[in-house]
């Protein structure tokens, strides 16, 4: 038998790591967007 507490803890860990990965990719894409906007501003 699996211990429900262990399963729940591992699910929470997986959820947190996915959340961190999502936030990290959002931060990276927003930084890229800021660079792109900056270059666009310089070209005008």
Buried (B, 14 or more C-beta within 10 A) or exposed (E): EEEEEEEEEEEEEEEEEEEEEEEEEEEEEEEEEEEEEEEEEEEE
